[in-house]
Amino acid sequence: MDEGKGRALQTTNQITGKKKWWALATVMVTMFFSSMNQTSVSTAIPTIMSDLHGFSLYAWIFSAYMMTSAITIPIYGKLSDVYGRRPFYLFGLIMFSLGAIISGLANSMMMLIIARAVQGVGAGAMMSMPRATIGDIFTPKERGRWMGVIGAVFGLSSILGPAIGGWITDSSLGWRWVFFVNLPFAVLAIIGVYLFLPKVRTNHEAKLDLVGSILLVIGLIPILLGFTWAGDKYDWSSVQELSLFGFGILFLIFFFFYEKRAKSPIIEPSLFKNRIFTTSLILGTFVSMAMFGAIMFLPLFIQGVVGLNAASSGMVMSPMMISFIVGSIIVGQIMTKTGKYKRLSHISAIFMMVGLYLFMQMDVHTKYPTVILNMVILGLGIGSLMPLLNVAVQNAFPYKIMGTVNATQQFVGSLGGVIASPIFGSMLNHGFQEKIQESLPAELKQMMGSKLKDVNPQAFLTKEAQNALAAGFKKFGEAGMQLYHEFLHAIKVSLTSGIHQLFVLGFVFAILTFIGTFFLPESKLKGEDYFKEALEESEQK
């Protein structure tokens, strides 16, 4: 017993009895508000930029968060296998809440960016601990049945986030409450984690791999900075970019060789010898790239090309989220019943390919219902394939190292997202600038002169911006309004051209995903023996 506190120390993270349902509820609350935070903040960005006057730094609101969360994920995962999920879950929730409070109080862009970095430190735990806790409650075979429920929480938060963020931002509360609104959910999650997650101390030892952690951080930060600044602040081939990538790669090489000899490495090299693990990581990266290429800039296409307002472009993601949930439920039920997943991975990848092929066919004439249909098909594919890969990886390793396995898988996925974001942004900007040079009438080119290269399509998407632009053209009479309409059409055509390139790249990654599923080894999903093996081994020690 844990003397003085009356709470027994367990030797595994497994959660049983009535507590597992309360633990599941806690996980869902955490997933709900952490996901909602991201989507609601995105909606508030234009207002935040206007208030804090920091357009040149706006990308860092997301980059600072994504960097710190990605770097801390493997640290949390490794230590939680030995000391339990509970202390790191609590720490993550507290850091996330602290970051939210500072974000809401920020009076400058730099203060907001620092606050988002603090939030990211907490988000690293909140990204890795919930999925590991699901594994503490259910066996791999049982998990399929609960995929839909877990997916529904994520889907609901993704639907409600933009709507709530927009409402709060436009109301008398103001954008600061976009950060504060999550605090009650965080308090509920902290109470749930404290009461229903067990105190754990396993019989095998693990020390924080401090040297490995430092090498990983020193190696990743310049690389992530390089991808964030490339194509925007610096050219890809500039001295600054080459120096950042070179420095980062050098320290990651040091990290790799150090980890091979470390007694308790932060990222276990032996994991990569497992074919299910490596294949799933590669497939997960392909899916992430395809998803980023399609989804990240889809609201921009809907708002800038299809012509819906900002609120509608947020809500149009709802069919995608619903199809995510449906795909997850169907595949989860089949996996639980059959204990197999390989054939399902082929079918899921086919849906992905078809969805992205249809995305490639969209142009300036595409209507709203067509976009929804295409999103539903793509959502069914991605929604069924992502959780399938998670279950396959968890099933491939002993339960005692599940936190490490989960964290490494998520770490690679997070890096994929951080890297994909600036690359796709750079591609979109290049494609847009190239096309607008061709699309604008000669008269407009002459009027704009050197300012043409600074045209930002997002600046002309709101009704307010378009009205202000129209007022400027009205000064030139009827000919001016004709030029105004030609200018907006050129923006639409150029935006379509840039986004189409992203859809093409997404389709390429979907094809690679389909091919890759044939290399994914099949392994029968484990039932109750999954927990028994870990418990017996722990008792023997």
C-alpha positions as CSV (number, residue, x, y, z in Angstrom):
1,M,0.0,0.0,0.0
2,D,1.0,3.6,-0.5
3,E,1.4,4.5,3.2
4,G,-0.6,7.5,4.4
5,K,-2.8,7.8,1.4
6,G,-4.5,4.4,1.4
7,R,-4.2,3.9,-2.3
8,A,-2.7,0.7,-3.6
9,L,0.2,0.8,-6.0
10,Q,-0.4,-1.3,-9.1
11,T,2.3,-3.0,-11.2
12,T,0.5,-2.4,-14.5
13,N,-1.6,0.5,-15.9
14,Q,-4.6,-1.7,-16.5
15,I,-7.9,-0.2,-15.3
16,T,-10.7,-2.6,-14.3
17,G,-14.1,-2.7,-12.7
18,K,-16.4,0.3,-12.5
19,K,-13.5,2.7,-12.6
20,K,-12.8,1.9,-16.2
21,W,-16.0,3.6,-17.3
22,W,-15.2,6.7,-15.3
23,A,-11.7,6.7,-16.8
24,L,-13.2,6.4,-20.3
25,A,-15.4,9.4,-19.6
26,T,-12.3,11.3,-18.5
27,V,-10.5,10.4,-21.6
28,M,-13.4,11.6,-23.7
29,V,-13.7,14.9,-21.9
30,T,-9.9,15.5,-22.5
31,M,-10.2,14.6,-26.2
32,F,-13.2,16.8,-26.6
33,F,-11.8,20.0,-25.2
34,S,-8.3,19.7,-26.5
35,S,-9.6,19.1,-30.1
36,M,-12.2,21.9,-29.7
37,N,-9.4,24.2,-28.5
38,Q,-7.5,23.8,-31.8
39,T,-10.5,24.3,-34.1
40,S,-12.0,27.2,-32.2
41,V,-8.6,29.0,-32.1
42,S,-8.4,28.7,-35.9
43,T,-11.7,30.6,-36.2
44,A,-10.5,33.4,-33.9
45,I,-7.2,34.0,-35.7
46,P,-8.2,36.9,-37.9
47,T,-9.6,38.9,-34.9
48,I,-6.5,38.1,-32.8
49,M,-4.3,39.4,-35.7
50,S,-6.3,42.6,-35.9
51,D,-6.2,43.1,-32.1
52,L,-2.5,42.2,-31.4
53,H,-1.1,43.6,-34.7
54,G,1.2,40.7,-35.5
55,F,0.3,39.3,-38.9
56,S,4.0,38.5,-39.7
57,L,4.0,36.1,-36.7
58,Y,0.6,34.5,-37.1
59,A,2.0,31.1,-38.2
60,W,3.8,30.8,-34.8
61,I,0.5,30.6,-33.0
62,F,0.2,27.1,-34.4
63,S,3.9,26.3,-34.9
64,A,4.9,27.0,-31.3
65,Y,2.1,24.7,-30.1
66,M,2.9,21.9,-32.5
67,M,6.6,22.0,-31.9
68,T,6.5,21.7,-28.1
69,S,3.7,19.1,-28.2
70,A,5.6,16.9,-30.8
71,I,8.9,17.1,-28.8
72,T,7.3,16.1,-25.5
73,I,5.2,13.2,-26.7
74,P,7.9,10.5,-26.5
75,I,9.1,11.7,-23.1
76,Y,5.6,11.3,-21.6
77,G,5.1,7.9,-23.3
78,K,8.3,6.4,-22.1
79,L,7.9,7.4,-18.5
80,S,4.2,6.6,-18.2
81,D,4.9,2.9,-18.8
82,V,6.9,2.8,-15.6
83,Y,5.3,5.5,-13.4
84,G,1.8,5.3,-14.7
85,R,-0.3,7.6,-16.9
86,R,-1.7,9.5,-13.9
87,P,1.1,12.0,-12.9
88,F,1.9,12.9,-16.6
89,Y,-1.8,13.2,-17.4
90,L,-2.2,15.6,-14.5
91,F,0.9,17.6,-15.4
92,G,-0.2,17.9,-19.0
93,L,-3.7,19.1,-18.0
94,I,-2.2,21.7,-15.7
95,M,0.3,23.0,-18.2
96,F,-2.4,23.1,-20.9
97,S,-4.7,25.1,-18.6
98,L,-1.9,27.5,-17.6
99,G,-1.1,28.1,-21.3
100,A,-4.7,28.8,-22.0
101,I,-4.9,31.3,-19.2
102,I,-1.8,33.1,-20.3
103,S,-3.1,33.0,-24.0
104,G,-6.3,34.7,-22.9
105,L,-4.4,37.4,-21.0
106,A,-1.9,38.0,-23.8
107,N,-1.4,41.7,-24.7
108,S,1.2,41.0,-27.5
109,M,1.9,38.5,-30.2
110,M,5.1,37.4,-28.5
111,M,3.3,36.7,-25.2
112,L,0.6,34.7,-27.0
113,I,3.2,32.6,-28.9
114,I,5.0,31.8,-25.6
115,A,1.7,30.9,-24.0
116,R,0.9,28.6,-26.9
117,A,4.3,26.9,-26.5
118,V,3.4,26.3,-22.8
119,Q,0.1,24.9,-23.9
120,G,1.9,22.6,-26.3
121,V,4.0,21.1,-23.5
122,G,0.7,20.1,-21.9
123,A,-0.8,19.0,-25.2
124,G,2.0,16.5,-25.6
125,A,0.6,14.6,-22.6
126,M,-3.0,15.1,-23.7
127,M,-2.2,13.7,-27.2
128,S,-0.4,10.6,-25.9
129,M,-2.1,9.8,-22.5
130,P,-5.7,9.4,-23.7
131,R,-4.9,6.9,-26.4
132,A,-2.6,4.9,-24.0
133,T,-5.4,5.0,-21.4
134,I,-7.9,3.5,-23.9
135,G,-5.3,0.7,-24.2
136,D,-5.3,0.3,-20.4
137,I,-9.1,-0.2,-20.4
138,F,-9.7,-2.4,-23.5
139,T,-7.8,-5.2,-25.3
140,P,-6.9,-4.7,-28.9
141,K,-9.8,-6.8,-30.0
142,E,-12.3,-4.9,-27.8
143,R,-10.9,-1.5,-29.0
144,G,-12.5,-1.8,-32.4
145,R,-16.0,-1.7,-30.8
146,W,-15.2,1.6,-29.1
147,M,-13.5,3.3,-32.1
148,G,-16.8,4.9,-33.1
149,V,-17.5,6.4,-29.7
150,I,-14.0,7.8,-29.5
151,G,-14.3,9.1,-33.0
152,A,-17.7,10.6,-32.3
153,V,-16.1,12.7,-29.5
154,F,-13.4,14.0,-31.9
155,G,-15.9,14.6,-34.7
156,L,-18.3,16.5,-32.4
157,S,-15.6,18.7,-31.1
158,S,-14.3,19.4,-34.6
159,I,-17.9,20.4,-35.7
160,L,-18.6,22.5,-32.6
161,G,-15.2,24.1,-32.3
162,P,-15.4,26.5,-35.3
163,A,-19.0,27.4,-34.4
164,I,-18.3,28.1,-30.8
165,G,-15.0,29.9,-31.6
166,G,-16.9,32.1,-34.1
167,W,-19.7,32.9,-31.8
168,I,-17.4,33.7,-28.9
169,T,-15.2,35.9,-31.0
170,D,-18.1,37.9,-32.5
171,S,-19.9,38.2,-29.2
172,S,-19.3,40.7,-26.4
173,L,-17.0,38.1,-24.7
174,G,-14.3,38.5,-27.3
175,W,-11.5,36.2,-28.6
176,R,-9.9,35.8,-25.2
177,W,-12.7,33.6,-24.1
178,V,-11.9,31.2,-26.8
179,F,-9.0,30.1,-24.5
180,F,-10.9,30.5,-21.2
181,V,-13.9,28.5,-22.3
182,N,-11.9,25.2,-22.1
183,L,-10.9,25.7,-18.4
184,P,-14.1,24.1,-16.9
185,F,-13.5,21.0,-19.0
186,A,-9.8,20.9,-17.9
187,V,-10.9,21.0,-14.2
188,L,-13.3,18.1,-14.8
189,A,-10.6,16.1,-16.5
190,I,-8.1,16.8,-13.7
191,I,-10.6,15.5,-11.1
192,G,-11.4,12.4,-13.2
193,V,-7.7,11.6,-13.7
194,Y,-6.9,12.0,-10.0
195,L,-9.8,9.8,-8.9
196,F,-10.0,7.1,-11.5
197,L,-6.5,6.5,-12.9
198,P,-4.4,4.1,-10.8
199,K,-1.1,4.9,-9.1
200,V,1.4,2.7,-10.8
201,R,5.0,1.7,-10.2
202,T,6.2,-1.2,-12.3
203,N,9.1,-3.6,-11.4
204,H,11.2,-2.6,-14.3
205,E,13.2,0.6,-14.0
206,A,13.3,3.6,-16.3
207,K,15.2,6.8,-15.9
208,L,14.6,9.9,-17.9
209,D,17.0,9.8,-20.9
210,L,18.1,13.4,-20.3
211,V,21.0,13.4,-22.8
212,G,18.8,11.7,-25.5
213,S,16.0,14.2,-24.8
214,I,18.3,17.2,-25.1
215,L,19.8,15.8,-28.4
216,L,16.3,15.2,-29.8
217,V,15.2,18.8,-28.9
218,I,18.4,20.4,-30.3
219,G,18.0,18.3,-33.5
220,L,14.3,18.9,-34.0
221,I,13.9,22.6,-33.3
222,P,16.1,23.9,-36.2
223,I,14.5,21.4,-38.6
224,L,11.0,22.5,-37.6
225,L,12.1,26.1,-37.8
226,G,13.5,25.5,-41.2
227,F,10.2,24.0,-42.5
228,T,8.2,26.8,-40.8
229,W,10.3,29.6,-42.5
230,A,11.0,27.9,-45.8
231,G,9.4,29.6,-48.8
232,D,8.1,32.4,-46.6
233,K,10.8,34.1,-44.6
234,Y,13.7,32.5,-46.5
235,D,14.1,30.6,-49.8
236,W,14.5,26.8,-49.6
237,S,18.0,27.1,-50.9
238,S,19.1,30.0,-48.8
239,V,22.1,29.8,-46.4
240,Q,19.8,30.2,-43.4
241,E,17.6,27.2,-44.5
242,L,20.5,25.0,-45.4
243,S,22.2,25.9,-42.0
244,L,19.1,25.0,-40.0
245,F,18.5,21.7,-41.8
246,G,22.3,20.8,-41.6
247,F,22.5,21.6,-37.9
248,G,19.3,19.7,-37.1
249,I,20.3,16.6,-39.1
250,L,23.7,16.5,-37.5
251,F,22.3,16.4,-34.0
252,L,19.6,13.9,-35.0
253,I,22.5,11.6,-36.2
254,F,24.2,12.1,-32.7
255,F,20.8,11.3,-31.2
256,F,20.4,8.1,-33.2
257,F,23.8,6.7,-32.3
258,Y,23.4,7.7,-28.6
259,E,20.0,6.0,-28.4
260,K,21.5,2.7,-29.7
261,R,23.7,2.5,-26.6
262,A,21.4,4.1,-24.0
263,K,20.1,1.9,-21.2
264,S,16.6,3.5,-21.3
265,P,16.3,5.3,-24.6
266,I,13.5,7.8,-25.1
267,I,12.7,6.3,-28.5
268,E,13.3,2.6,-28.5
269,P,15.3,1.6,-31.6
270,S,14.1,-2.0,-31.4
271,L,10.6,-0.9,-32.2
272,F,11.6,-0.2,-35.7
273,K,12.6,-3.8,-36.2
274,N,8.9,-4.8,-36.1
275,R,7.4,-4.8,-39.6
276,I,3.9,-4.0,-38.4
277,F,5.3,-0.9,-36.5
278,T,7.5,0.4,-39.4
279,T,4.8,-0.3,-42.1
280,S,2.1,1.4,-40.0
281,L,4.4,4.4,-39.4
282,I,5.0,4.8,-43.1
283,L,1.3,4.3,-43.9
284,G,0.3,6.8,-41.2
285,T,2.7,9.4,-42.6
286,F,1.3,8.9,-46.1
287,V,-2.3,9.3,-44.8
288,S,-1.3,12.4,-42.8
289,M,0.2,13.9,-46.0
290,A,-2.8,13.1,-48.0
291,M,-5.1,14.4,-45.3
292,F,-3.1,17.7,-44.9
293,G,-3.1,18.2,-48.7
294,A,-6.9,17.8,-48.9
295,I,-8.3,19.1,-45.6
296,M,-5.9,21.8,-44.5
297,F,-6.8,24.2,-47.3
298,L,-10.3,22.9,-48.1
299,P,-12.0,25.7,-46.1
300,L,-10.0,28.2,-48.2
301,F,-11.3,26.6,-51.4
302,I,-14.9,26.6,-50.1
303,Q,-14.7,30.2,-49.0
304,G,-12.6,31.6,-51.9
305,V,-13.8,29.5,-54.8
306,V,-17.2,28.0,-54.1
307,G,-18.1,31.4,-52.5
308,L,-19.5,30.4,-49.1
309,N,-19.0,32.7,-46.0
310,A,-16.5,31.8,-43.2
311,A,-19.2,30.3,-41.0
312,S,-20.3,28.0,-43.8
313,S,-16.8,27.0,-44.7
314,G,-16.3,25.8,-41.1
315,M,-19.6,23.9,-41.0
316,V,-19.0,22.2,-44.3
317,M,-16.4,20.1,-42.5
318,S,-19.2,18.5,-40.6
319,P,-19.9,15.8,-43.3
320,M,-16.3,14.9,-43.3
321,M,-16.3,14.5,-39.5
322,I,-19.5,12.4,-39.6
323,S,-18.1,10.1,-42.3
324,F,-14.9,9.8,-40.1
325,I,-17.1,8.5,-37.3
326,V,-19.2,6.2,-39.6
327,G,-16.0,4.7,-41.1
328,S,-14.5,4.2,-37.7
329,I,-17.6,2.4,-36.3
330,I,-18.0,0.1,-39.3
331,V,-14.3,-1.0,-39.4
332,G,-14.2,-1.2,-35.6
333,Q,-17.1,-3.6,-35.4
334,I,-15.7,-5.8,-38.2
335,M,-12.3,-5.9,-36.5
336,T,-13.8,-6.9,-33.2
337,K,-15.8,-9.6,-34.8
338,T,-13.1,-11.1,-37.1
339,G,-9.9,-10.1,-35.2
340,K,-8.4,-9.2,-38.6
341,Y,-7.5,-5.9,-40.3
342,K,-5.4,-6.3,-43.4
343,R,-8.3,-6.6,-46.0
344,L,-10.0,-3.7,-44.3
345,S,-6.9,-1.5,-44.8
346,H,-7.1,-2.2,-48.6
347,I,-10.8,-1.1,-48.7
348,S,-10.1,2.0,-46.6
349,A,-7.2,3.1,-48.9
350,I,-9.4,2.7,-52.0
351,F,-12.0,5.1,-50.5
352,M,-9.1,7.5,-49.8
353,M,-8.0,7.3,-53.4
354,V,-11.5,7.8,-54.9
355,G,-12.1,10.7,-52.5
356,L,-8.9,12.5,-53.5
357,Y,-9.4,11.8,-57.2
358,L,-12.8,13.5,-56.9
359,F,-11.1,16.4,-55.1
360,M,-8.8,16.7,-58.2
361,Q,-11.8,17.2,-60.4
362,M,-13.1,20.3,-58.5
363,D,-12.7,23.7,-60.1
364,V,-14.2,27.2,-60.1
365,H,-17.6,25.8,-61.3
366,T,-17.8,23.2,-58.4
367,K,-21.0,23.5,-56.3
368,Y,-21.4,23.0,-52.6
369,P,-23.2,19.6,-52.7
370,T,-20.3,18.2,-54.8
371,V,-17.8,19.2,-52.2
372,I,-19.8,17.5,-49.5
373,L,-20.1,14.2,-51.4
374,N,-16.4,14.2,-52.1
375,M,-15.6,14.9,-48.5
376,V,-17.9,12.0,-47.3
377,I,-16.0,9.5,-49.5
378,L,-12.6,10.7,-48.3
379,G,-13.8,10.8,-44.7
380,L,-14.9,7.2,-44.8
381,G,-11.4,6.1,-46.0
382,I,-9.3,8.2,-43.6
383,G,-11.7,7.6,-40.7
384,S,-11.5,3.9,-41.0
385,L,-7.7,3.6,-41.8
386,M,-6.2,5.8,-39.0
387,P,-7.7,3.9,-36.0
388,L,-7.0,0.6,-37.8
389,L,-3.3,1.4,-37.9
390,N,-3.3,2.4,-34.2
391,V,-4.9,-0.9,-33.1
392,A,-2.5,-2.9,-35.4
393,V,0.5,-1.3,-33.7
394,Q,-0.8,-1.7,-30.2
395,N,-1.5,-5.4,-30.9
396,A,2.0,-6.0,-32.1
397,F,3.8,-5.3,-28.8
398,P,3.6,-6.4,-25.1
399,Y,1.2,-4.3,-23.0
400,K,4.0,-3.2,-20.6
401,I,5.5,-0.9,-23.3
402,M,2.3,0.4,-24.8
403,G,2.9,4.0,-23.7
404,T,6.2,4.0,-25.5
405,V,4.8,2.4,-28.6
406,N,1.8,4.8,-28.7
407,A,4.0,7.9,-28.1
408,T,6.5,7.0,-30.8
409,Q,3.7,6.4,-33.3
410,Q,2.1,9.7,-32.4
411,F,5.5,11.5,-32.3
412,V,6.2,10.5,-36.0
413,G,2.6,11.5,-36.9
414,S,3.0,14.9,-35.2
415,L,6.2,15.6,-37.0
416,G,4.5,14.7,-40.3
417,G,1.9,17.4,-39.6
418,V,4.4,20.0,-38.5
419,I,6.5,19.4,-41.7
420,A,3.6,19.1,-44.1
421,S,1.9,22.4,-43.1
422,P,4.6,24.8,-44.3
423,I,5.4,22.7,-47.4
424,F,1.8,22.7,-48.5
425,G,1.5,26.4,-47.7
426,S,4.6,27.2,-49.8
427,M,3.2,25.1,-52.7
428,L,-0.1,26.9,-52.5
429,N,1.6,30.3,-52.5
430,H,3.8,29.4,-55.4
431,G,1.0,28.0,-57.5
432,F,-1.2,31.0,-56.8
433,Q,1.5,33.6,-57.7
434,E,2.3,31.7,-60.9
435,K,-1.3,31.6,-62.0
436,I,-2.3,35.1,-61.1
437,Q,0.5,36.5,-63.4
438,E,-1.3,34.7,-66.2
439,S,-4.9,35.5,-65.1
440,L,-4.9,39.2,-64.6
441,P,-5.6,41.6,-67.5
442,A,-2.7,43.7,-68.6
443,E,-4.3,46.8,-67.3
444,L,-4.6,45.4,-63.8
445,K,-1.0,44.2,-63.9
446,Q,0.2,47.7,-64.8
447,M,-1.9,49.2,-62.0
448,M,-0.6,46.9,-59.3
449,G,3.0,46.9,-60.4
450,S,5.4,45.4,-57.8
451,K,2.5,44.9,-55.4
452,L,1.2,42.0,-57.4
453,K,3.7,39.6,-55.8
454,D,2.3,40.5,-52.4
455,V,-1.3,39.7,-53.2
456,N,-2.7,37.5,-50.4
457,P,-5.9,35.7,-51.5
458,Q,-7.1,35.3,-47.9
459,A,-7.2,39.1,-47.6
460,F,-10.1,39.3,-50.1
461,L,-12.3,36.4,-48.9
462,T,-14.5,38.3,-46.4
463,K,-17.5,40.4,-47.5
464,E,-16.0,43.4,-45.6
465,A,-12.7,43.1,-47.5
466,Q,-14.5,42.7,-50.9
467,N,-16.7,45.7,-50.2
468,A,-13.7,47.8,-49.3
469,L,-11.9,46.7,-52.5
470,A,-15.0,47.4,-54.6
471,A,-15.2,50.9,-53.1
472,G,-11.6,51.5,-54.3
473,F,-12.4,50.4,-57.8
474,K,-15.6,52.4,-57.9
475,K,-13.5,55.6,-58.1
476,F,-12.7,54.6,-61.7
477,G,-16.5,54.4,-62.7
478,E,-18.0,51.6,-64.7
479,A,-14.7,50.5,-66.1
480,G,-13.4,50.3,-62.5
481,M,-16.2,47.8,-61.5
482,Q,-15.4,45.7,-64.5
483,L,-11.8,45.5,-63.4
484,Y,-13.0,44.7,-59.9
485,H,-14.9,41.6,-61.1
486,E,-12.0,40.6,-63.3
487,F,-9.7,40.9,-60.4
488,L,-11.9,38.7,-58.1
489,H,-12.2,36.1,-60.9
490,A,-8.4,36.0,-61.3
491,I,-8.1,35.4,-57.5
492,K,-10.6,32.5,-57.8
493,V,-8.9,30.9,-60.8
494,S,-5.4,31.3,-59.2
495,L,-6.5,30.0,-55.9
496,T,-8.1,26.9,-57.6
497,S,-4.8,26.3,-59.5
498,G,-2.8,26.4,-56.3
499,I,-5.1,24.2,-54.2
500,H,-5.4,21.8,-57.2
501,Q,-1.7,21.0,-56.9
502,L,-2.2,20.1,-53.2
503,F,-5.1,17.7,-54.2
504,V,-2.8,16.1,-56.8
505,L,-0.1,15.6,-54.2
506,G,-2.7,14.2,-51.8
507,F,-3.8,11.7,-54.5
508,V,-0.2,10.6,-55.0
509,F,0.1,9.9,-51.2
510,A,-3.3,8.0,-51.3
511,I,-1.9,5.7,-54.1
512,L,1.2,5.1,-52.0
513,T,-1.0,4.3,-49.0
514,F,-3.0,1.7,-51.0
515,I,0.2,0.1,-52.3
516,G,1.7,0.1,-48.7
517,T,-1.3,-1.7,-47.2
518,F,-0.2,-4.9,-49.1
519,F,3.0,-4.8,-47.1
520,L,1.2,-4.5,-43.7
521,P,1.6,-7.9,-41.9
522,E,-1.6,-9.5,-40.5
523,S,-1.6,-10.4,-36.8
524,K,-4.6,-11.9,-35.0
525,L,-6.0,-9.3,-32.6
526,K,-5.4,-10.3,-28.9
527,G,-8.1,-10.7,-26.4
528,E,-7.9,-11.1,-22.6
529,D,-4.4,-12.7,-22.8
530,Y,-3.1,-9.2,-23.7
531,F,-3.4,-8.1,-20.1
532,K,-2.7,-11.5,-18.5
533,E,0.8,-11.7,-20.0
534,A,1.9,-8.4,-18.5
535,L,0.4,-9.1,-15.1
536,E,2.0,-12.6,-14.9
537,E,5.4,-11.2,-15.9
538,S,5.1,-8.4,-13.3
539,E,4.1,-10.8,-10.5
540,Q,7.1,-13.1,-11.4
541,K,9.4,-10.1,-10.9
